[in-house]
Amino acid sequence: MALKLTPRLQAVAGRVPAGARLVDVGTDHAYLPAWLLLEGRVPFAVCTDLRKGPLDRAQETVTRHGLADQVSLRLCDGLTGVDSGEVDCVTIAGMGGETILRILAQAPWTAEKVCIVQPMSSLEDLRTGLAPLGLRVGRETLAREGETLYVILDLCPGAEGPLTRAEALVGRASNHAGDALWPDYLDQEILRVRRALAGLARAAGDQAGRSGLAQALAGLEQMKKEL
Ligand SMILES: C[S@@+](CC[C@H](N)C(=O)[O-])C[C@H]1O[C@@H](n2cnc3c(N)ncnc32)[C@H](O)[C@@H]1O
């Protein structure tokens, strides 16, 4: 039976270098590694998950598609059960930005690998928390599923230079160059920050929060003008 990825996972798959030995962290159904293996894009995949239920689902996918010889399933926290020499590329998709940071920090060897991460939340914390890990954001890819836009970050070795508040929220404009969804993403984030500012305006106090958001909004609007 053919395996079809959602646009979000398809966009993650598109960033995995051909021929790389993969570890997919928090794999759940293992759809991403299974698709990459079935397409012949990767030769081997380690799939990790913290919980037995998701790993059982991964096992079902592997068995259904006859991939047992090319997959190693591991019940572990993040990359704690993976040896750096086993893999060339790390994918971490569908988790919060803070969890992604913690998983990367627990495995400093990730700074020498291709890392592709797709955070569901806390993007600002993720972008600003990479420098101490010796990582910075390279290309950013957007994927749309219904009304939702997801961001996929390629991480590279090196320290991120200073980011403006707007850049911490949406990434540097240069990292999104040529992405047809970038204008929509900017619109979405401008709306979100305007709503947050309106909420703060109704509440008393938090002058610092308001001025930080106002600065972020000005930066986002400037990025929009420069399109
Ligand atoms: C929302 S699912 C995402 C599944 C898949 N990666 C995707 O993007 O569709 C999150 C998965 O990550 C697993 N997970 C959460 N924290 C983890 C950790 N620290 N280490 C390994 N797996 C984790 C959960 O058990 C769950 O199966």
The ligand as an SDF file (V2000), in Angstrom:
LIG
                    3D

 27 29  0  0  0  0  0  0  0  0999 V2000
    2.8250   14.9840   17.6980 C   0  0  0  0  0  0  0  0  0  0  0  0
    3.7970   13.5480   17.5650 S   0  0  0  0  0  0  0  0  0  0  0  0
    4.7100   13.8980   16.0880 C   0  0  0  0  0  0  0  0  0  0  0  0
    4.9250   12.6690   15.2520 C   0  0  0  0  0  0  0  0  0  0  0  0
    5.7200   12.9050   13.9870 C   0  0  0  0  0  0  0  0  0  0  0  0
    7.1040   13.2390   14.2790 N   0  0  0  0  0  0  0  0  0  0  0  0
    5.0880   14.0000   13.1620 C   0  0  0  0  0  0  0  0  0  0  0  0
    5.6710   15.0640   13.0420 O   0  0  0  0  0  0  0  0  0  0  0  0
    3.9970   13.7720   12.6370 O   0  0  0  0  0  0  0  0  0  0  0  0
    5.0060   13.7440   18.8160 C   0  0  0  0  0  0  0  0  0  0  0  0
    5.7020   12.4410   19.1620 C   0  0  0  0  0  0  0  0  0  0  0  0
    6.8970   12.7650   19.8640 O   0  0  0  0  0  0  0  0  0  0  0  0
    7.0370   11.8670   20.9390 C   0  0  0  0  0  0  0  0  0  0  0  0
    7.9100   12.5330   21.9210 N   0  0  0  0  0  0  0  0  0  0  0  0
    7.6270   13.5760   22.7250 C   0  0  0  0  0  0  0  0  0  0  0  0
    8.7060   13.9050   23.4620 N   0  0  0  0  0  0  0  0  0  0  0  0
    9.7040   13.0590   23.0990 C   0  0  0  0  0  0  0  0  0  0  0  0
   11.0510   12.8880   23.4980 C   0  0  0  0  0  0  0  0  0  0  0  0
   11.6050   13.6630   24.4190 N   0  0  0  0  0  0  0  0  0  0  0  0
   11.7700   11.9100   22.9080 N   0  0  0  0  0  0  0  0  0  0  0  0
   11.2300   11.1010   21.9720 C   0  0  0  0  0  0  0  0  0  0  0  0
    9.9540   11.2130   21.5670 N   0  0  0  0  0  0  0  0  0  0  0  0
    9.1960   12.1740   22.1120 C   0  0  0  0  0  0  0  0  0  0  0  0
    5.6180   11.6130   21.4040 C   0  0  0  0  0  0  0  0  0  0  0  0
    5.5200   10.4050   22.1310 O   0  0  0  0  0  0  0  0  0  0  0  0
    4.8740   11.5580   20.0660 C   0  0  0  0  0  0  0  0  0  0  0  0
    4.8450   10.2570   19.5370 O   0  0  0  0  0  0  0  0  0  0  0  0
  1  2  1  0
  2  3  1  0
  2 10  1  0
  3  4  1  0
  4  5  1  0
  5  6  1  0
  5  7  1  0
  7  8  2  0
  7  9  1  0
 10 11  1  0
 11 12  1  0
 11 26  1  0
 12 13  1  0
 13 14  1  0
 13 24  1  0
 14 15  1  0
 14 23  1  0
 15 16  2  0
 16 17  1  0
 17 18  1  0
 17 23  2  0
 18 19  1  0
 18 20  2  0
 20 21  1  0
 21 22  2  0
 22 23  1  0
 24 25  1  0
 24 26  1  0
 26 27  1  0
M  CHG  2   2   1   9  -1
M  END
$$$$
